[in-house]
Amino acid sequence: MERFPDKIGVAVFFQCSHARLSFLNFLPLDPIQLFKRLGDPQDSILTFGDDPNYPTSITLGPTFLRTRTYQLSPIEDWTLATTLVRTSPLPSREDFSSGQLNVTKEKYGTVKRVFIISGKELLIPKEFQELMIRENPPNQVEKILGSDHMVMIPKPRELRAILLRIAKKY
């Protein structure tokens, strides 16, 4: 969005953090503190590089996936998800301190944004979602009741209806 804002009609965020113009300075720079704020990573695996206090990647564990992201989804979807899990890199201290992750009002700030909240989200706490919305207000906020983090699985029709409304509006 920062690199090609003119090619984006509207950005839709659901169950993820979205950048703010002064970036996510309400987040602790230390991923360990962030995980503590977001809750117990359970059986997820943090990988550390040179700094034993600063993880470089995370692999989400099956218990974590079942209890925090797929708790309302069919067991078959969770089972499939556990076979597709890959290690995800985490931003480095250098990424944060260099300003590499910052976005600007002139580019990112011109893209229309819609944030979709899941009613039964357990991965990203409600207070954290509200903070993201308050710190960087999107153009529109939608809510899907009775859905877990993987909103497209337990509530595909509701998500489809919202996406169609967004597409027509923007």
N, C-alpha and C positions, 0 to 999 in steps of 0.2 A: 504494500500500500504506500510505503514511503517512496519506493522507486518509480512506480507507475500509477499515480493516483488518477490520471486522466483515462485510464483503461478500466476503471472499476466503477460500476453504477451504484452499487451498495455492498457493504461488507456485513455479513451476518455472523455473529459470534454466538455459539451456544456451548455452554459448559467449558469455557476456556477463559483465560485472562486476556484482556485486550490492553494494548499499550496506551499510555496516556502521553500527552504532549511533553511533559517533563520526565517521561518514562515512569517506571513503577517505583518511584522513590518512597512509597508507603510500604514497600516490601523490604524485609531485611536482606542485605547483600549476601549473608551467609545462608546457603541452602538448608543447612541443618536447622537453623532457626525458622526458616520458612516451613519445613516439614513439621516442626513442632507446632507451629501456628495452624497448619492445615490438618493436623492429626497424625496419629501413629501410622508409619508406613508398613506396619505388620511384617509380612514375609517378603516385602520388596527388597531388592539388593542394591545398595549404593556402592559404586566403584570409586576408588580414590586414586589419584595420580601421585604427583610429587608431594602434595600437601595432605597429610593425614586428617586434617580438619575440614577439608573442602572437597566434596564429591565432584567427580567429573561426569558421571552418568548414573542413571537409575534403570533398573529392570523391575517392572511391576510383578509382584507375586500372585499366584492363583487365589489365595485367600483374600488378599487386598482387592483383587478384581471382583470377586464374588460379593464381598461385603460392602464395598465402597463405590463400585461403578456399575455392576450388573445385578444389584440386589432385587430389582423388579423384572428383570429380563428372563426369558426362558433359559433353562439349564443348558440347552443345546447351544445357545448363542455364547454363553460364558465358556463352555467347553471349547468351542471354536476359537474364541478370543485367547484362551490360554495357549493354544498352539501357534498363534500369530504374534505373540508378544516379542518385541525387540527391545534391545537396550536403547534408551534415549539419552542423547548428550544433554548436559546442563550448561548454561552459560558460565563462562569463567569470570574470575574477578577482573581480568583484563577487559573482557567484553563490557562489563558494567562501567569500569573506571574510564575506559577510552571514549565513551560516548557512542560507541558503535551501535548500541541498541536504542539510542534516542530516536525519536520521531519529531517532525516539525509541523507547525501549524500550517505552513505554506503547502505542504504535500499531504501527509497523513491526515492533517486536520481538515482537509477539504473533502475527504471521502465520507459519504453518508454511512452511518453505522446503526445496526439494529442488534440488540442483545437479547437473547432468548434464555429465560431462566426456567430451570426444571424444578417442579414443586417438591420432589423427593430427593434432591441432590445431596449426596453424602461426601463426595470428594472435595468439592469447593464449598465451604460453609456459607450459609446465607449471608452472614455479616460481611464476609469477604467479597461476595458478589455485589452486595449493596455498596460497599466501599469502592469497588472498581467503577460502578455506575455513577456514584456521587463524584468521584475524583475526575472522571472523564465521561461526562454525560453523552450517551448515544442519542441519535435522532429519535429512536423508538425503543421501547422495552416491551417484550411479549413474555407470557408465562404459560407453561404447559404443566398442568396439575397432574399428579400421579405418575410422574416419570422419574426414572433414575438418571444417572449421568449419561447413559447411552440412549438419549431421548428418541433416536430414530428406531430403536427396537421395540420398546413397550408402547410407544405412542406415534407410530408412523403417519397415521391419518391426520392427527392434530398438527404434527410438524409440517406435513405437506400443505395443509390449509394455510398455515402461517407463512410458509415460504411463497405460496401463490399470492397471498395478499401483499407481501413485501415486493414481489416481482411486479405486480400491477401498480403499486404505489410509486415505486422508484424507477 
